Every structure is written in structure tokens, then in C-alpha cells.
Amino acid sequence: MLIFLKILLLLNLISICFQDFKERKVYLLLFVSCGILLGYFHFKSVDNMVVLTTVLINLSVIGVLILIIYLYSKLKLHKNMNETFGMGDALFFLCIAVGFPTVTFLILFSFSLFFAITIFSVLKKSQQYNTVPLAGLQSVFLAIIFLIDWSFDVINIYSY
């Protein structure tokens, strides 16, 4: 059963990547199922109260980040937020927030953003869009992290 859920999560992440690259639109069902699967693995790995506390902290971090993006796009860029930041990206942020303890979340989130901007800079010339497929690139990063974690079992990404 566990191997099936892991494969389902990887397929989910790959689907998010393909849809985000192809159309810059991702089905809501993929985000919901990804969030449920990540939440399940998080819940299964740590104590119930720890999960609740870390998810609330992670959601607070995401809330502050989205507020900063909103204020920056409104005050500095003079654009609506939907022109500068996609709803799918915010939904993927929420999926990651539910899926990991706070320290792991902050590390994975930061490095996934760095990974996304690096890969986008390399692939920029071959893209038909000028926008970053952030959720897609972050899902690739997360899939790579899970594959490494599940294959080699070097570090527990759910330790807190």
C-alpha cells in the first residue's frame, strides 16, 4: 500500500510539472491529491500534535510570503497579483506546507525556489511563455528529493 501511495505521489508531481509547462494551468484535483498525499506521509511520520503545530507555522510562512508578493505587485509593479503570481503556484505552496515539518519545509521550499529560477534561466530561450512554471519546477525538485530519500534512506526528511 505504501509503495502505491509513493508512486501515486510521484505521478502526481510529474503531472503537475507537465501541465504547468504545457499550458501554465494545472488541474485543481492534482493539487488536492498532492496535498492529501504529502499530508498523509507527514502525519504518518511524526506525532499528531507536532503535525498540527508545524502545518500552522508553515501556513503562516506561506501567508506572509503571499502577502508580500501581493503588496509588491500592487505597490511596486502596479499590477494585479494574478498577473505576477499564479494561483497554481500558491496552491503548490500550500501542498508543500502541509507535507513537511517546519525546518524541512523551509529548506525544501528555499532550495526548490533556487532550483526553479536556475532551471528557468537555462530553459528560458526555448520557452514560448515568459512566465516561470514555478509549481512545475518545484514539483520536479520535490520528486527528485523523494526519489533520493526513498532510494537511499540517507536522511529522514520528517525529522524535526
N, C-alpha and C positions, 0 to 999 in steps of 0.2 A: 504494500500500500504506500509506504513512504517513498519508494523509488518511483512509483507512478506520479505522486504529487511533485516530486523533484523534476521529473520530465515535463509534467504539465506546466510548472513554473518556467522552465527554460523555453518551452514552446511559446508561452505567453510573452516572455520578454523578447523573443525573436520576432513574434508577430507585431509587437509594438514598434520594434525597430523598422520592419519592412513597411508598415503602414505610415509611419512618420516620415520615412524617406520618400516614399512613393507619392503620397497625397498631402502630407502635412496635416492629416486628420487620422485619429485613432478611435476605434470603437470604444464606447464607454464600458462595455462589458469586459474588455481586456483589462482596463484599469481596475475595475471592481474585483475581477477574479485574481488579478495580480496582488492587489491589496489583501484579499482574503488569504491567499496562499502565503504571502510574506508574514501576515499576522499570525497565521497558524504555526509556521516554523518558529517565530519569535515566542509565541505563547507556549509551545511545546518545549522550548529550550530553557526557559527561566521561570522564576516564581511569578504567580499571578499578580501580586501587588507591585512587583518590580515592572512587569509589563505595563500596567496601568500608569504608573508614575513616569516611566520613560516615554511612553507614547504621548502623554500630555506635554512633557518637556519638548519632545520632537515637534509636535504640532504647534507649540508656541514659537519655536525657532522658525518654522515654515511660515507661520502667520506674520511674524516680524519681517521676514525676508520679502514676502509678498507685499506687505505694506510699504516697505522701502522701494520696491520696484514700482508700485502704483504711484507713490509720491514723486519718484524720479521721472517717470514717464509723463506725469501730469505737469509738474512744475518746471522741469528742465527741458524735456523734449517737446512739451506742449502737444502731446498725443494721447489718445485713449490707451488704456492698458492693453486692450485686445490687439492693438497694432504693434506693441512692443514685446508682448509676452503671451504665449499661447495657453489656453485653458488646459490642454493636454499636458503641458509641462507642469502646471500646478497640480493636476491630478496625479501625475507620476511622483511629484514631491511628496504628496500625501501617502502614496503607496510605500515609499521608502521610509517615511516617518513611522508608519505602523509596523514595519518589518524588523527594526533593529533597536538594540539598546542605545542610549544617547551617545556614548563615546564612539561606538561603531558607526552609528548614523552620521555623526559629524565628520568622521574620517572618510567614510564611503561617499558621502554627499560632496564633500570638498574635492576629493580626487576624481569623482565622476564629472564634476563641472570642468576641472582641468583637462581630463581626458576628452570631453566633448569639444572644448574650444580648440584643443590641439588637433584632433581628427578633422574638425570642420575647416580649420585653416589649411590643412593639407588637401582636402577634397573640394575646397571652395570653387576652384575653376571648373570642375566637372559637374557642378550642381546647376539645375535650372532655376532654383529658388535662391533668394538672397538671405533667407532666414535660416537659423540654426535648428536642425531637428533634435532639439535638446532631449526630449523624452526618449527618442530612439537611440541616441548615442549613450545616454545614461543607462538604458536597458541593456545595451551591448556590454558596457562596463560591468554592470551587475551580473550578467550572465557569465562573464569571464571570471569574476570573483567567486561565484557559486561553483563553477566547474573546478576551479583550483581548490577551493575549500573541500568539496565533496570528493575530489580525486585523491588528494594528498593528505588531508586531515592534519595539516601542519598547525593551524591555529583555530581556535574556536571563535567565530565571529560574533557569537552571542554572549561572550563573557563580558561581565560588567565590573 
